Amino acid sequence: MTHEFNKTDLTALLIELGYSAADANGMLPELLAMQPPIREAFLWWWKQSAPDQSPTLPTLPSYEGYNTASLADQYHLRPVAAFLTLDWLATEPDVARKALSEGYDEILSG
């Protein structure tokens, strides 16, 4: 896989990570629309991945006091959900912080 940020490669990654094809297709628009710094961190994480290990999540960028590593740890999010949640914090900080504080993060953990 070439680790490009396109629908084909992202779908293949999501399926490799255990998502169904339908779930993968549902996440594509959000992944493709991630803020550039988060997209860069996602690509870095993806390039670090190896079939036999789980790559370390990056601690930069951070928004509203969170980064992908802290989101995954605190809220038990899978890596892709942590990136999407970080993007949500970057684009809708008030709504995202409120949802996290109220426990609605569980809808993102899939």
Backbone torsions as a table, in degrees:
resi	resn	phi	psi	omega
1	MET	NA	142.3	-173.7
2	THR	-89.1	-6.9	-179.9
3	HIS	61.9	44.0	174.8
4	GLU	-97.2	154.4	-178.2
5	PHE	-91.5	73.9	178.4
6	ASN	-136.7	167.1	-174.2
7	LYS	-58.5	-43.2	-176.4
8	THR	-63.8	-50.9	-178.1
9	ASP	-68.0	-39.4	178.6
10	LEU	-64.9	-41.1	178.1
11	THR	-61.4	-44.9	179.1
12	ALA	-60.7	-42.5	178.7
13	LEU	-62.2	-47.7	-177.7
14	LEU	-62.1	-41.0	177.9
15	ILE	-66.1	-39.6	176.4
16	GLU	-61.7	-32.8	179.4
17	LEU	-80.8	-0.8	174.9
18	GLY	103.0	3.8	177.0
19	TYR	-79.9	148.8	174.7
20	SER	-71.9	162.5	178.4
21	ALA	-60.9	-38.5	179.6
22	ALA	-65.4	-44.2	177.8
23	ASP	-63.7	-42.0	179.2
24	ALA	-59.7	-46.7	179.7
25	ASN	-63.2	-33.9	178.7
26	GLY	-69.0	-28.9	-178.9
27	MET	-86.7	-18.7	-174.6
28	LEU	-54.7	-48.4	-178.6
29	PRO	-57.8	-40.3	179.6
30	GLU	-68.4	-41.2	179.4
31	LEU	-65.1	-43.2	-178.9
32	LEU	-68.0	-22.5	-178.3
33	ALA	-97.0	5.0	-178.7
34	MET	-58.5	148.9	177.2
35	GLN	-58.9	143.0	-176.1
36	PRO	-50.0	-45.1	180.0
37	PRO	-64.0	-34.1	179.0
38	ILE	-73.3	-38.9	176.1
39	ARG	-60.0	-43.6	178.8
40	GLU	-62.0	-42.4	178.5
41	ALA	-64.8	-39.9	178.0
42	PHE	-61.4	-46.3	178.9
43	LEU	-62.2	-40.7	176.9
44	TRP	-59.3	-48.3	-179.7
45	TRP	-59.5	-45.8	-179.1
46	TRP	-60.3	-43.2	-179.3
47	LYS	-67.3	-24.8	179.3
48	GLN	-78.8	-15.6	-172.6
49	SER	-70.2	145.1	175.1
50	ALA	-134.5	150.2	-175.8
51	PRO	-56.3	-29.2	-173.6
52	ASP	-101.8	7.2	-179.4
53	GLN	-148.4	159.5	177.0
54	SER	-98.0	118.7	-177.7
55	PRO	-68.7	153.2	178.4
56	THR	-68.8	134.5	176.8
57	LEU	-77.4	143.0	-179.1
58	PRO	-73.1	154.2	177.5
59	THR	-101.0	-3.0	174.4
60	LEU	-128.1	143.9	-0.1
61	PRO	-75.4	170.4	175.0
62	SER	-130.4	147.8	179.2
63	TYR	-138.6	135.2	176.4
64	GLU	54.9	29.9	178.6
65	GLY	84.2	7.3	-179.2
66	TYR	-120.2	155.2	168.9
67	ASN	-139.3	177.1	-175.6
68	THR	-62.9	-38.8	-179.2
69	ALA	-65.0	-44.1	-178.8
70	SER	-69.5	-36.6	177.5
71	LEU	-63.9	-44.5	179.8
72	ALA	-62.2	-40.3	-178.3
73	ASP	-72.4	-52.3	-175.3
74	GLN	-68.1	-38.3	-172.8
75	TYR	-110.8	6.5	178.1
76	HIS	55.6	44.9	179.8
77	LEU	-90.7	144.2	170.8
78	ARG	-69.4	157.6	-174.3
79	PRO	-51.9	-47.5	-177.6
80	VAL	-62.9	-41.2	178.1
81	ALA	-63.8	-35.1	178.0
82	ALA	-65.1	-41.4	177.7
83	PHE	-65.1	-43.4	179.9
84	LEU	-65.8	-37.5	178.1
85	THR	-67.4	-40.3	177.5
86	LEU	-62.0	-40.1	177.5
87	ASP	-63.7	-38.3	177.2
88	TRP	-62.7	-42.8	176.8
89	LEU	-62.8	-32.3	179.4
90	ALA	-74.7	-34.3	-173.5
91	THR	-98.7	-29.7	179.1
92	GLU	-137.1	65.4	-171.4
93	PRO	-57.3	-43.1	-177.4
94	ASP	-64.9	-46.2	-179.7
95	VAL	-65.3	-44.6	-177.9
96	ALA	-65.6	-45.6	178.7
97	ARG	-60.2	-43.1	-180.0
98	LYS	-62.2	-45.9	179.9
99	ALA	-62.4	-42.3	178.7
100	LEU	-63.9	-41.1	-178.4
101	SER	-69.3	-25.2	-179.6
102	GLU	-95.1	-2.3	176.6
103	GLY	90.2	9.1	-179.7
104	TYR	-77.7	-0.7	177.9
105	ASP	-60.2	-20.4	-177.1
106	GLU	-60.8	-26.4	178.7
107	ILE	-69.4	-17.9	-179.5
108	LEU	-93.8	-6.0	-169.7
109	SER	-80.7	-2.6	-177.4
110	GLY	-66.5	NA	NA
